[in-house]
Amino acid sequence: METTPALFQNIARKDNLGFWAGPQLDYRRVVDFLEFTTNDVSRLAGVARTSVRFDEKIPLEVKERLEWTANICNLVFEFFDDEVKTAL
């Protein structure tokens, strides 16, 4: 049995949901997977709805919150091994 140091137990071991395209997170894929609206992303990141974007000028707050959300989704997937349950 593989043991992970406690420091890294809150980081998913694999990108089972395919959110990462190389070193870059596919922000749109995370949003679509969870069926988030622009308002949802705005509230999640604490930015104005008009500031939500997913291109190279993505606000840092949106970027960070979606990276955290992608990690959480992958952790949940590791437990359930089911995309539908993970999205719920």
PyMOL Python script that loads the backbone (N, CA, C, O; Angstrom):
from pymol import cmd

cmd.read_pdbstr("""\
ATOM      1  N   MET A   1       0.845  -1.185   0.000  1.00  0.00           N
ATOM      2  CA  MET A   1       0.000   0.000   0.000  1.00  0.00           C
ATOM      3  C   MET A   1       0.886   1.243   0.000  1.00  0.00           C
ATOM      4  O   MET A   1       1.817   1.368   0.796  1.00  0.00           O
ATOM      5  N   GLU A   2       0.577   2.135  -0.896  1.00  0.00           N
ATOM      6  CA  GLU A   2       1.353   3.373  -1.029  1.00  0.00           C
ATOM      7  C   GLU A   2       0.867   4.389  -0.003  1.00  0.00           C
ATOM      8  O   GLU A   2      -0.333   4.636   0.116  1.00  0.00           O
ATOM      9  N   THR A   3       1.796   4.969   0.728  1.00  0.00           N
ATOM     10  CA  THR A   3       1.422   6.007   1.676  1.00  0.00           C
ATOM     11  C   THR A   3       1.924   7.345   1.168  1.00  0.00           C
ATOM     12  O   THR A   3       3.051   7.473   0.689  1.00  0.00           O
ATOM     13  N   THR A   4       1.067   8.324   1.285  1.00  0.00           N
ATOM     14  CA  THR A   4       1.390   9.674   0.857  1.00  0.00           C
ATOM     15  C   THR A   4       1.687  10.509   2.088  1.00  0.00           C
ATOM     16  O   THR A   4       0.936  10.458   3.062  1.00  0.00           O
ATOM     17  N   PRO A   5       2.768  11.277   2.064  1.00  0.00           N
ATOM     18  CA  PRO A   5       3.036  12.151   3.210  1.00  0.00           C
ATOM     19  C   PRO A   5       1.822  13.044   3.486  1.00  0.00           C
ATOM     20  O   PRO A   5       1.155  13.489   2.553  1.00  0.00           O
ATOM     21  N   ALA A   6       1.542  13.300   4.744  1.00  0.00           N
ATOM     22  CA  ALA A   6       0.364  14.070   5.146  1.00  0.00           C
ATOM     23  C   ALA A   6       0.259  15.407   4.417  1.00  0.00           C
ATOM     24  O   ALA A   6      -0.840  15.870   4.114  1.00  0.00           O
ATOM     25  N   LEU A   7       1.386  16.014   4.141  1.00  0.00           N
ATOM     26  CA  LEU A   7       1.401  17.310   3.469  1.00  0.00           C
ATOM     27  C   LEU A   7       0.712  17.258   2.104  1.00  0.00           C
ATOM     28  O   LEU A   7       0.125  18.249   1.670  1.00  0.00           O
ATOM     29  N   PHE A   8       0.780  16.115   1.429  1.00  0.00           N
ATOM     30  CA  PHE A   8       0.259  16.001   0.070  1.00  0.00           C
ATOM     31  C   PHE A   8      -1.055  15.228  -0.021  1.00  0.00           C
ATOM     32  O   PHE A   8      -1.519  14.960  -1.129  1.00  0.00           O
ATOM     33  N   GLN A   9      -1.657  14.869   1.080  1.00  0.00           N
ATOM     34  CA  GLN A   9      -2.892  14.096   1.047  1.00  0.00           C
ATOM     35  C   GLN A   9      -4.089  14.906   0.567  1.00  0.00           C
ATOM     36  O   GLN A   9      -5.139  14.334   0.272  1.00  0.00           O
ATOM     37  N   ASN A  10      -3.952  16.211   0.485  1.00  0.00           N
ATOM     38  CA  ASN A  10      -5.047  17.042  -0.013  1.00  0.00           C
ATOM     39  C   ASN A  10      -4.866  17.403  -1.488  1.00  0.00           C
ATOM     40  O   ASN A  10      -5.546  18.288  -2.006  1.00  0.00           O
ATOM     41  N   ILE A  11      -3.946  16.712  -2.155  1.00  0.00           N
ATOM     42  CA  ILE A  11      -3.715  16.931  -3.581  1.00  0.00           C
ATOM     43  C   ILE A  11      -4.010  15.627  -4.304  1.00  0.00           C
ATOM     44  O   ILE A  11      -3.501  14.571  -3.927  1.00  0.00           O
ATOM     45  N   ALA A  12      -4.835  15.701  -5.343  1.00  0.00           N
ATOM     46  CA  ALA A  12      -5.187  14.508  -6.105  1.00  0.00           C
ATOM     47  C   ALA A  12      -3.936  13.885  -6.718  1.00  0.00           C
ATOM     48  O   ALA A  12      -3.038  14.587  -7.184  1.00  0.00           O
ATOM     49  N   ARG A  13      -3.897  12.566  -6.709  1.00  0.00           N
ATOM     50  CA  ARG A  13      -2.736  11.849  -7.256  1.00  0.00           C
ATOM     51  C   ARG A  13      -2.702  11.871  -8.777  1.00  0.00           C
ATOM     52  O   ARG A  13      -1.630  11.885  -9.383  1.00  0.00           O
ATOM     53  N   LYS A  14      -3.899  11.873  -9.399  1.00  0.00           N
ATOM     54  CA  LYS A  14      -3.984  11.868 -10.861  1.00  0.00           C
ATOM     55  C   LYS A  14      -5.062  12.837 -11.312  1.00  0.00           C
ATOM     56  O   LYS A  14      -5.935  13.222 -10.534  1.00  0.00           O
ATOM     57  N   ASP A  15      -4.992  13.220 -12.558  1.00  0.00           N
ATOM     58  CA  ASP A  15      -6.024  14.056 -13.167  1.00  0.00           C
ATOM     59  C   ASP A  15      -7.011  13.136 -13.875  1.00  0.00           C
ATOM     60  O   ASP A  15      -7.075  13.113 -15.104  1.00  0.00           O
ATOM     61  N   ASN A  16      -7.774  12.382 -13.099  1.00  0.00           N
ATOM     62  CA  ASN A  16      -8.711  11.405 -13.653  1.00  0.00           C
ATOM     63  C   ASN A  16      -9.810  12.034 -14.496  1.00  0.00           C
ATOM     64  O   ASN A  16     -10.372  11.372 -15.368  1.00  0.00           O
ATOM     65  N   LEU A  17     -10.118  13.279 -14.256  1.00  0.00           N
ATOM     66  CA  LEU A  17     -11.212  13.939 -14.962  1.00  0.00           C
ATOM     67  C   LEU A  17     -10.744  14.724 -16.189  1.00  0.00           C
ATOM     68  O   LEU A  17     -11.559  15.321 -16.893  1.00  0.00           O
ATOM     69  N   GLY A  18      -9.459  14.724 -16.438  1.00  0.00           N
ATOM     70  CA  GLY A  18      -8.919  15.369 -17.633  1.00  0.00           C
ATOM     71  C   GLY A  18      -9.062  16.873 -17.659  1.00  0.00           C
ATOM     72  O   GLY A  18      -9.315  17.463 -18.710  1.00  0.00           O
ATOM     73  N   PHE A  19      -8.902  17.492 -16.513  1.00  0.00           N
ATOM     74  CA  PHE A  19      -9.015  18.949 -16.435  1.00  0.00           C
ATOM     75  C   PHE A  19      -7.749  19.665 -16.897  1.00  0.00           C
ATOM     76  O   PHE A  19      -7.806  20.822 -17.312  1.00  0.00           O
ATOM     77  N   TRP A  20      -6.635  18.999 -16.827  1.00  0.00           N
ATOM     78  CA  TRP A  20      -5.358  19.640 -17.145  1.00  0.00           C
ATOM     79  C   TRP A  20      -4.939  19.307 -18.565  1.00  0.00           C
ATOM     80  O   TRP A  20      -4.919  18.141 -18.958  1.00  0.00           O
ATOM     81  N   ALA A  21      -4.606  20.332 -19.328  1.00  0.00           N
ATOM     82  CA  ALA A  21      -4.068  20.177 -20.682  1.00  0.00           C
ATOM     83  C   ALA A  21      -2.587  20.536 -20.585  1.00  0.00           C
ATOM     84  O   ALA A  21      -2.203  21.685 -20.801  1.00  0.00           O
ATOM     85  N   GLY A  22      -1.762  19.544 -20.258  1.00  0.00           N
ATOM     86  CA  GLY A  22      -0.356  19.822 -20.007  1.00  0.00           C
ATOM     87  C   GLY A  22      -0.235  20.577 -18.700  1.00  0.00           C
ATOM     88  O   GLY A  22      -0.846  20.189 -17.704  1.00  0.00           O
ATOM     89  N   PRO A  23       0.545  21.652 -18.686  1.00  0.00           N
ATOM     90  CA  PRO A  23       0.719  22.408 -17.437  1.00  0.00           C
ATOM     91  C   PRO A  23      -0.432  23.370 -17.152  1.00  0.00           C
ATOM     92  O   PRO A  23      -0.472  23.974 -16.080  1.00  0.00           O
ATOM     93  N   GLN A  24      -1.359  23.523 -18.081  1.00  0.00           N
ATOM     94  CA  GLN A  24      -2.436  24.514 -17.984  1.00  0.00           C
ATOM     95  C   GLN A  24      -3.781  23.852 -17.680  1.00  0.00           C
ATOM     96  O   GLN A  24      -4.135  22.853 -18.307  1.00  0.00           O
ATOM     97  N   LEU A  25      -4.515  24.392 -16.740  1.00  0.00           N
ATOM     98  CA  LEU A  25      -5.846  23.908 -16.428  1.00  0.00           C
ATOM     99  C   LEU A  25      -6.807  24.363 -17.521  1.00  0.00           C
ATOM    100  O   LEU A  25      -6.745  25.507 -17.970  1.00  0.00           O
ATOM    101  N   ASP A  26      -7.695  23.468 -17.946  1.00  0.00           N
ATOM    102  CA  ASP A  26      -8.761  23.814 -18.888  1.00  0.00           C
ATOM    103  C   ASP A  26      -9.929  24.328 -18.042  1.00  0.00           C
ATOM    104  O   ASP A  26     -10.809  23.563 -17.648  1.00  0.00           O
ATOM    105  N   TYR A  27      -9.919  25.620 -17.774  1.00  0.00           N
ATOM    106  CA  TYR A  27     -10.896  26.236 -16.886  1.00  0.00           C
ATOM    107  C   TYR A  27     -12.319  25.996 -17.360  1.00  0.00           C
ATOM    108  O   TYR A  27     -13.208  25.714 -16.558  1.00  0.00           O
ATOM    109  N   ARG A  28     -12.528  26.105 -18.639  1.00  0.00           N
ATOM    110  CA  ARG A  28     -13.861  25.906 -19.211  1.00  0.00           C
ATOM    111  C   ARG A  28     -14.354  24.481 -18.934  1.00  0.00           C
ATOM    112  O   ARG A  28     -15.539  24.282 -18.665  1.00  0.00           O
ATOM    113  N   ARG A  29     -13.462  23.496 -18.998  1.00  0.00           N
ATOM    114  CA  ARG A  29     -13.868  22.103 -18.746  1.00  0.00           C
ATOM    115  C   ARG A  29     -14.338  21.931 -17.299  1.00  0.00           C
ATOM    116  O   ARG A  29     -15.308  21.216 -17.049  1.00  0.00           O
ATOM    117  N   VAL A  30     -13.671  22.567 -16.359  1.00  0.00           N
ATOM    118  CA  VAL A  30     -14.079  22.490 -14.953  1.00  0.00           C
ATOM    119  C   VAL A  30     -15.461  23.109 -14.786  1.00  0.00           C
ATOM    120  O   VAL A  30     -16.331  22.527 -14.138  1.00  0.00           O
ATOM    121  N   VAL A  31     -15.661  24.273 -15.361  1.00  0.00           N
ATOM    122  CA  VAL A  31     -16.941  24.983 -15.275  1.00  0.00           C
ATOM    123  C   VAL A  31     -18.049  24.147 -15.913  1.00  0.00           C
ATOM    124  O   VAL A  31     -19.133  24.021 -15.342  1.00  0.00           O
ATOM    125  N   ASP A  32     -17.792  23.579 -17.080  1.00  0.00           N
ATOM    126  CA  ASP A  32     -18.789  22.765 -17.770  1.00  0.00           C
ATOM    127  C   ASP A  32     -19.097  21.480 -17.000  1.00  0.00           C
ATOM    128  O   ASP A  32     -20.254  21.068 -16.917  1.00  0.00           O
ATOM    129  N   PHE A  33     -18.066  20.847 -16.437  1.00  0.00           N
ATOM    130  CA  PHE A  33     -18.246  19.608 -15.693  1.00  0.00           C
ATOM    131  C   PHE A  33     -19.209  19.809 -14.523  1.00  0.00           C
ATOM    132  O   PHE A  33     -20.057  18.958 -14.257  1.00  0.00           O
ATOM    133  N   LEU A  34     -19.074  20.924 -13.835  1.00  0.00           N
ATOM    134  CA  LEU A  34     -19.910  21.210 -12.666  1.00  0.00           C
ATOM    135  C   LEU A  34     -21.168  22.001 -13.023  1.00  0.00           C
ATOM    136  O   LEU A  34     -21.977  22.326 -12.154  1.00  0.00           O
ATOM    137  N   GLU A  35     -21.321  22.303 -14.307  1.00  0.00           N
ATOM    138  CA  GLU A  35     -22.477  23.066 -14.798  1.00  0.00           C
ATOM    139  C   GLU A  35     -22.605  24.406 -14.073  1.00  0.00           C
ATOM    140  O   GLU A  35     -23.702  24.837 -13.721  1.00  0.00           O
ATOM    141  N   PHE A  36     -21.457  25.052 -13.860  1.00  0.00           N
ATOM    142  CA  PHE A  36     -21.430  26.369 -13.235  1.00  0.00           C
ATOM    143  C   PHE A  36     -21.868  27.423 -14.244  1.00  0.00           C
ATOM    144  O   PHE A  36     -21.565  27.322 -15.433  1.00  0.00           O
ATOM    145  N   THR A  37     -22.573  28.420 -13.765  1.00  0.00           N
ATOM    146  CA  THR A  37     -22.895  29.585 -14.577  1.00  0.00           C
ATOM    147  C   THR A  37     -21.827  30.649 -14.321  1.00  0.00           C
ATOM    148  O   THR A  37     -20.986  30.497 -13.435  1.00  0.00           O
ATOM    149  N   THR A  38     -21.871  31.703 -15.089  1.00  0.00           N
ATOM    150  CA  THR A  38     -20.962  32.827 -14.858  1.00  0.00           C
ATOM    151  C   THR A  38     -21.181  33.394 -13.460  1.00  0.00           C
ATOM    152  O   THR A  38     -20.227  33.791 -12.791  1.00  0.00           O
ATOM    153  N   ASN A  39     -22.436  33.433 -13.018  1.00  0.00           N
ATOM    154  CA  ASN A  39     -22.731  33.918 -11.661  1.00  0.00           C
ATOM    155  C   ASN A  39     -22.102  33.015 -10.604  1.00  0.00           C
ATOM    156  O   ASN A  39     -21.585  33.504  -9.599  1.00  0.00           O
ATOM    157  N   ASP A  40     -22.143  31.693 -10.824  1.00  0.00           N
ATOM    158  CA  ASP A  40     -21.531  30.753  -9.877  1.00  0.00           C
ATOM    159  C   ASP A  40     -20.030  31.012  -9.762  1.00  0.00           C
ATOM    160  O   ASP A  40     -19.487  31.065  -8.659  1.00  0.00           O
ATOM    161  N   VAL A  41     -19.373  31.170 -10.893  1.00  0.00           N
ATOM    162  CA  VAL A  41     -17.922  31.407 -10.896  1.00  0.00           C
ATOM    163  C   VAL A  41     -17.612  32.743 -10.236  1.00  0.00           C
ATOM    164  O   VAL A  41     -16.636  32.868  -9.497  1.00  0.00           O
ATOM    165  N   SER A  42     -18.442  33.730 -10.505  1.00  0.00           N
ATOM    166  CA  SER A  42     -18.271  35.052  -9.897  1.00  0.00           C
ATOM    167  C   SER A  42     -18.331  34.958  -8.379  1.00  0.00           C
ATOM    168  O   SER A  42     -17.483  35.526  -7.690  1.00  0.00           O
ATOM    169  N   ARG A  43     -19.319  34.253  -7.852  1.00  0.00           N
ATOM    170  CA  ARG A  43     -19.458  34.093  -6.397  1.00  0.00           C
ATOM    171  C   ARG A  43     -18.313  33.269  -5.824  1.00  0.00           C
ATOM    172  O   ARG A  43     -17.779  33.593  -4.763  1.00  0.00           O
ATOM    173  N   LEU A  44     -17.936  32.201  -6.527  1.00  0.00           N
ATOM    174  CA  LEU A  44     -16.851  31.330  -6.072  1.00  0.00           C
ATOM    175  C   LEU A  44     -15.543  32.109  -5.911  1.00  0.00           C
ATOM    176  O   LEU A  44     -14.810  31.925  -4.939  1.00  0.00           O
ATOM    177  N   ALA A  45     -15.268  32.982  -6.883  1.00  0.00           N
ATOM    178  CA  ALA A  45     -13.999  33.714  -6.899  1.00  0.00           C
ATOM    179  C   ALA A  45     -14.071  35.070  -6.209  1.00  0.00           C
ATOM    180  O   ALA A  45     -13.041  35.683  -5.931  1.00  0.00           O
ATOM    181  N   GLY A  46     -15.268  35.532  -5.936  1.00  0.00           N
ATOM    182  CA  GLY A  46     -15.401  36.837  -5.300  1.00  0.00           C
ATOM    183  C   GLY A  46     -15.046  37.983  -6.228  1.00  0.00           C
ATOM    184  O   GLY A  46     -14.475  38.987  -5.802  1.00  0.00           O
ATOM    185  N   VAL A  47     -15.391  37.827  -7.510  1.00  0.00           N
ATOM    186  CA  VAL A  47     -15.139  38.888  -8.493  1.00  0.00           C
ATOM    187  C   VAL A  47     -16.460  39.266  -9.156  1.00  0.00           C
ATOM    188  O   VAL A  47     -17.449  38.538  -9.069  1.00  0.00           O
ATOM    189  N   ALA A  48     -16.453  40.399  -9.807  1.00  0.00           N
ATOM    190  CA  ALA A  48     -17.642  40.834 -10.529  1.00  0.00           C
ATOM    191  C   ALA A  48     -17.948  39.859 -11.664  1.00  0.00           C
ATOM    192  O   ALA A  48     -17.043  39.300 -12.282  1.00  0.00           O
ATOM    193  N   ARG A  49     -19.231  39.668 -11.923  1.00  0.00           N
ATOM    194  CA  ARG A  49     -19.661  38.772 -12.994  1.00  0.00           C
ATOM    195  C   ARG A  49     -19.022  39.157 -14.329  1.00  0.00           C
ATOM    196  O   ARG A  49     -18.688  38.289 -15.137  1.00  0.00           O
ATOM    197  N   THR A  50     -18.857  40.437 -14.551  1.00  0.00           N
ATOM    198  CA  THR A  50     -18.278  40.928 -15.809  1.00  0.00           C
ATOM    199  C   THR A  50     -16.783  40.650 -15.913  1.00  0.00           C
ATOM    200  O   THR A  50     -16.203  40.769 -16.992  1.00  0.00           O
ATOM    201  N   SER A  51     -16.155  40.282 -14.796  1.00  0.00           N
ATOM    202  CA  SER A  51     -14.716  39.985 -14.793  1.00  0.00           C
ATOM    203  C   SER A  51     -14.413  38.527 -15.117  1.00  0.00           C
ATOM    204  O   SER A  51     -13.260  38.175 -15.370  1.00  0.00           O
ATOM    205  N   VAL A  52     -15.439  37.677 -15.112  1.00  0.00           N
ATOM    206  CA  VAL A  52     -15.220  36.244 -15.337  1.00  0.00           C
ATOM    207  C   VAL A  52     -14.872  36.012 -16.800  1.00  0.00           C
ATOM    208  O   VAL A  52     -15.639  36.343 -17.704  1.00  0.00           O
ATOM    209  N   ARG A  53     -13.688  35.433 -17.006  1.00  0.00           N
ATOM    210  CA  ARG A  53     -13.222  35.072 -18.349  1.00  0.00           C
ATOM    211  C   ARG A  53     -12.232  33.930 -18.208  1.00  0.00           C
ATOM    212  O   ARG A  53     -11.685  33.700 -17.130  1.00  0.00           O
ATOM    213  N   PHE A  54     -12.002  33.208 -19.313  1.00  0.00           N
ATOM    214  CA  PHE A  54     -11.177  32.003 -19.258  1.00  0.00           C
ATOM    215  C   PHE A  54     -10.020  32.027 -20.255  1.00  0.00           C
ATOM    216  O   PHE A  54      -9.477  30.979 -20.606  1.00  0.00           O
ATOM    217  N   ASP A  55      -9.649  33.209 -20.705  1.00  0.00           N
ATOM    218  CA  ASP A  55      -8.543  33.324 -21.647  1.00  0.00           C
ATOM    219  C   ASP A  55      -7.257  33.679 -20.907  1.00  0.00           C
ATOM    220  O   ASP A  55      -7.168  33.484 -19.695  1.00  0.00           O
ATOM    221  N   GLU A  56      -6.276  34.191 -21.614  1.00  0.00           N
ATOM    222  CA  GLU A  56      -4.986  34.507 -20.992  1.00  0.00           C
ATOM    223  C   GLU A  56      -5.082  35.646 -19.975  1.00  0.00           C
ATOM    224  O   GLU A  56      -4.147  35.853 -19.201  1.00  0.00           O
ATOM    225  N   LYS A  57      -6.186  36.384 -19.962  1.00  0.00           N
ATOM    226  CA  LYS A  57      -6.371  37.478 -19.011  1.00  0.00           C
ATOM    227  C   LYS A  57      -7.315  37.082 -17.870  1.00  0.00           C
ATOM    228  O   LYS A  57      -7.950  37.939 -17.254  1.00  0.00           O
ATOM    229  N   ILE A  58      -7.400  35.788 -17.598  1.00  0.00           N
ATOM    230  CA  ILE A  58      -8.256  35.300 -16.518  1.00  0.00           C
ATOM    231  C   ILE A  58      -7.821  35.937 -15.198  1.00  0.00           C
ATOM    232  O   ILE A  58      -6.631  35.948 -14.885  1.00  0.00           O
ATOM    233  N   PRO A  59      -8.760  36.463 -14.429  1.00  0.00           N
ATOM    234  CA  PRO A  59      -8.386  37.052 -13.137  1.00  0.00           C
ATOM    235  C   PRO A  59      -7.753  36.001 -12.219  1.00  0.00           C
ATOM    236  O   PRO A  59      -8.165  34.841 -12.215  1.00  0.00           O
ATOM    237  N   LEU A  60      -6.774  36.410 -11.464  1.00  0.00           N
ATOM    238  CA  LEU A  60      -6.060  35.502 -10.566  1.00  0.00           C
ATOM    239  C   LEU A  60      -7.019  34.784  -9.622  1.00  0.00           C
ATOM    240  O   LEU A  60      -6.852  33.592  -9.362  1.00  0.00           O
ATOM    241  N   GLU A  61      -8.013  35.488  -9.112  1.00  0.00           N
ATOM    242  CA  GLU A  61      -8.967  34.889  -8.180  1.00  0.00           C
ATOM    243  C   GLU A  61      -9.743  33.751  -8.844  1.00  0.00           C
ATOM    244  O   GLU A  61      -9.953  32.702  -8.235  1.00  0.00           O
ATOM    245  N   VAL A  62     -10.165  33.957 -10.086  1.00  0.00           N
ATOM    246  CA  VAL A  62     -10.900  32.924 -10.831  1.00  0.00           C
ATOM    247  C   VAL A  62      -9.980  31.738 -11.093  1.00  0.00           C
ATOM    248  O   VAL A  62     -10.363  30.584 -10.900  1.00  0.00           O
ATOM    249  N   LYS A  63      -8.778  32.034 -11.529  1.00  0.00           N
ATOM    250  CA  LYS A  63      -7.792  30.984 -11.816  1.00  0.00           C
ATOM    251  C   LYS A  63      -7.542  30.114 -10.586  1.00  0.00           C
ATOM    252  O   LYS A  63      -7.619  28.888 -10.667  1.00  0.00           O
ATOM    253  N   GLU A  64      -7.245  30.739  -9.454  1.00  0.00           N
ATOM    254  CA  GLU A  64      -6.954  29.990  -8.230  1.00  0.00           C
ATOM    255  C   GLU A  64      -8.147  29.153  -7.776  1.00  0.00           C
ATOM    256  O   GLU A  64      -7.985  27.978  -7.448  1.00  0.00           O
ATOM    257  N   ARG A  65      -9.348  29.747  -7.754  1.00  0.00           N
ATOM    258  CA  ARG A  65     -10.520  29.016  -7.265  1.00  0.00           C
ATOM    259  C   ARG A  65     -10.861  27.841  -8.179  1.00  0.00           C
ATOM    260  O   ARG A  65     -11.279  26.790  -7.694  1.00  0.00           O
ATOM    261  N   LEU A  66     -10.693  27.999  -9.477  1.00  0.00           N
ATOM    262  CA  LEU A  66     -10.977  26.884 -10.378  1.00  0.00           C
ATOM    263  C   LEU A  66      -9.909  25.797 -10.277  1.00  0.00           C
ATOM    264  O   LEU A  66     -10.215  24.618 -10.451  1.00  0.00           O
ATOM    265  N   GLU A  67      -8.661  26.176  -9.999  1.00  0.00           N
ATOM    266  CA  GLU A  67      -7.620  25.170  -9.770  1.00  0.00           C
ATOM    267  C   GLU A  67      -7.936  24.383  -8.507  1.00  0.00           C
ATOM    268  O   GLU A  67      -7.804  23.159  -8.493  1.00  0.00           O
ATOM    269  N   TRP A  68      -8.352  25.070  -7.444  1.00  0.00           N
ATOM    270  CA  TRP A  68      -8.730  24.385  -6.201  1.00  0.00           C
ATOM    271  C   TRP A  68      -9.923  23.463  -6.455  1.00  0.00           C
ATOM    272  O   TRP A  68      -9.951  22.324  -5.989  1.00  0.00           O
ATOM    273  N   THR A  69     -10.902  23.969  -7.196  1.00  0.00           N
ATOM    274  CA  THR A  69     -12.110  23.197  -7.486  1.00  0.00           C
ATOM    275  C   THR A  69     -11.774  21.954  -8.301  1.00  0.00           C
ATOM    276  O   THR A  69     -12.313  20.878  -8.042  1.00  0.00           O
ATOM    277  N   ALA A  70     -10.884  22.093  -9.288  1.00  0.00           N
ATOM    278  CA  ALA A  70     -10.470  20.937 -10.096  1.00  0.00           C
ATOM    279  C   ALA A  70      -9.793  19.898  -9.224  1.00  0.00           C
ATOM    280  O   ALA A  70     -10.030  18.702  -9.397  1.00  0.00           O
ATOM    281  N   ASN A  71      -8.958  20.326  -8.293  1.00  0.00           N
ATOM    282  CA  ASN A  71      -8.289  19.393  -7.387  1.00  0.00           C
ATOM    283  C   ASN A  71      -9.304  18.680  -6.504  1.00  0.00           C
ATOM    284  O   ASN A  71      -9.227  17.465  -6.321  1.00  0.00           O
ATOM    285  N   ILE A  72     -10.252  19.429  -5.960  1.00  0.00           N
ATOM    286  CA  ILE A  72     -11.283  18.827  -5.111  1.00  0.00           C
ATOM    287  C   ILE A  72     -12.089  17.805  -5.900  1.00  0.00           C
ATOM    288  O   ILE A  72     -12.371  16.718  -5.396  1.00  0.00           O
ATOM    289  N   CYS A  73     -12.458  18.138  -7.121  1.00  0.00           N
ATOM    290  CA  CYS A  73     -13.214  17.192  -7.957  1.00  0.00           C
ATOM    291  C   CYS A  73     -12.414  15.913  -8.182  1.00  0.00           C
ATOM    292  O   CYS A  73     -12.974  14.819  -8.115  1.00  0.00           O
ATOM    293  N   ASN A  74     -11.125  16.031  -8.446  1.00  0.00           N
ATOM    294  CA  ASN A  74     -10.295  14.839  -8.643  1.00  0.00           C
ATOM    295  C   ASN A  74     -10.165  14.027  -7.355  1.00  0.00           C
ATOM    296  O   ASN A  74     -10.121  12.798  -7.407  1.00  0.00           O
ATOM    297  N   LEU A  75     -10.105  14.685  -6.215  1.00  0.00           N
ATOM    298  CA  LEU A  75     -10.079  13.962  -4.936  1.00  0.00           C
ATOM    299  C   LEU A  75     -11.386  13.205  -4.711  1.00  0.00           C
ATOM    300  O   LEU A  75     -11.371  12.054  -4.276  1.00  0.00           O
ATOM    301  N   VAL A  76     -12.505  13.844  -5.004  1.00  0.00           N
ATOM    302  CA  VAL A  76     -13.803  13.185  -4.864  1.00  0.00           C
ATOM    303  C   VAL A  76     -13.895  12.001  -5.826  1.00  0.00           C
ATOM    304  O   VAL A  76     -14.412  10.942  -5.470  1.00  0.00           O
ATOM    305  N   PHE A  77     -13.392  12.187  -7.043  1.00  0.00           N
ATOM    306  CA  PHE A  77     -13.398  11.086  -8.017  1.00  0.00           C
ATOM    307  C   PHE A  77     -12.568   9.908  -7.514  1.00  0.00           C
ATOM    308  O   PHE A  77     -12.960   8.756  -7.696  1.00  0.00           O
ATOM    309  N   GLU A  78     -11.425  10.184  -6.883  1.00  0.00           N
ATOM    310  CA  GLU A  78     -10.603   9.100  -6.338  1.00  0.00           C
ATOM    311  C   GLU A  78     -11.389   8.263  -5.333  1.00  0.00           C
ATOM    312  O   GLU A  78     -11.167   7.058  -5.222  1.00  0.00           O
ATOM    313  N   PHE A  79     -12.296   8.889  -4.609  1.00  0.00           N
ATOM    314  CA  PHE A  79     -13.100   8.178  -3.620  1.00  0.00           C
ATOM    315  C   PHE A  79     -14.225   7.388  -4.281  1.00  0.00           C
ATOM    316  O   PHE A  79     -14.391   6.200  -4.004  1.00  0.00           O
ATOM    317  N   PHE A  80     -15.008   8.041  -5.160  1.00  0.00           N
ATOM    318  CA  PHE A  80     -16.176   7.405  -5.752  1.00  0.00           C
ATOM    319  C   PHE A  80     -15.878   6.608  -7.021  1.00  0.00           C
ATOM    320  O   PHE A  80     -16.575   5.640  -7.327  1.00  0.00           O
ATOM    321  N   ASP A  81     -14.836   7.018  -7.761  1.00  0.00           N
ATOM    322  CA  ASP A  81     -14.521   6.398  -9.054  1.00  0.00           C
ATOM    323  C   ASP A  81     -15.716   6.453  -9.999  1.00  0.00           C
ATOM    324  O   ASP A  81     -16.007   5.493 -10.712  1.00  0.00           O
ATOM    325  N   ASP A  82     -16.404   7.599  -9.992  1.00  0.00           N
ATOM    326  CA  ASP A  82     -17.613   7.776 -10.799  1.00  0.00           C
ATOM    327  C   ASP A  82     -17.784   9.263 -11.097  1.00  0.00           C
ATOM    328  O   ASP A  82     -17.872  10.078 -10.179  1.00  0.00           O
ATOM    329  N   GLU A  83     -17.831   9.617 -12.394  1.00  0.00           N
ATOM    330  CA  GLU A  83     -17.932  11.035 -12.757  1.00  0.00           C
ATOM    331  C   GLU A  83     -19.261  11.653 -12.337  1.00  0.00           C
ATOM    332  O   GLU A  83     -19.295  12.804 -11.903  1.00  0.00           O
ATOM    333  N   VAL A  84     -20.356  10.905 -12.460  1.00  0.00           N
ATOM    334  CA  VAL A  84     -21.665  11.446 -12.118  1.00  0.00           C
ATOM    335  C   VAL A  84     -21.730  11.778 -10.631  1.00  0.00           C
ATOM    336  O   VAL A  84     -22.162  12.868 -10.254  1.00  0.00           O
ATOM    337  N   LYS A  85     -21.303  10.844  -9.791  1.00  0.00           N
ATOM    338  CA  LYS A  85     -21.300  11.096  -8.348  1.00  0.00           C
ATOM    339  C   LYS A  85     -20.362  12.246  -8.000  1.00  0.00           C
ATOM    340  O   LYS A  85     -20.653  13.043  -7.108  1.00  0.00           O
ATOM    341  N   THR A  86     -19.261  12.328  -8.692  1.00  0.00           N
ATOM    342  CA  THR A  86     -18.310  13.411  -8.442  1.00  0.00           C
ATOM    343  C   THR A  86     -18.925  14.759  -8.766  1.00  0.00           C
ATOM    344  O   THR A  86     -18.775  15.708  -7.995  1.00  0.00           O
ATOM    345  N   ALA A  87     -19.610  14.858  -9.888  1.00  0.00           N
ATOM    346  CA  ALA A  87     -20.219  16.124 -10.285  1.00  0.00           C
ATOM    347  C   ALA A  87     -21.323  16.536  -9.308  1.00  0.00           C
ATOM    348  O   ALA A  87     -21.513  17.721  -9.031  1.00  0.00           O
ATOM    349  N   LEU A  88     -22.039  15.546  -8.797  1.00  0.00           N
ATOM    350  CA  LEU A  88     -23.097  15.867  -7.820  1.00  0.00           C
ATOM    351  C   LEU A  88     -22.489  16.455  -6.563  1.00  0.00           C
ATOM    352  O   LEU A  88     -23.213  16.789  -5.625  1.00  0.00           O
TER     353      LEU A  88
END
""", "prot")
cmd.dss("prot")
cmd.show_as("cartoon", "prot")
cmd.util.cbc("prot")
cmd.orient("prot")
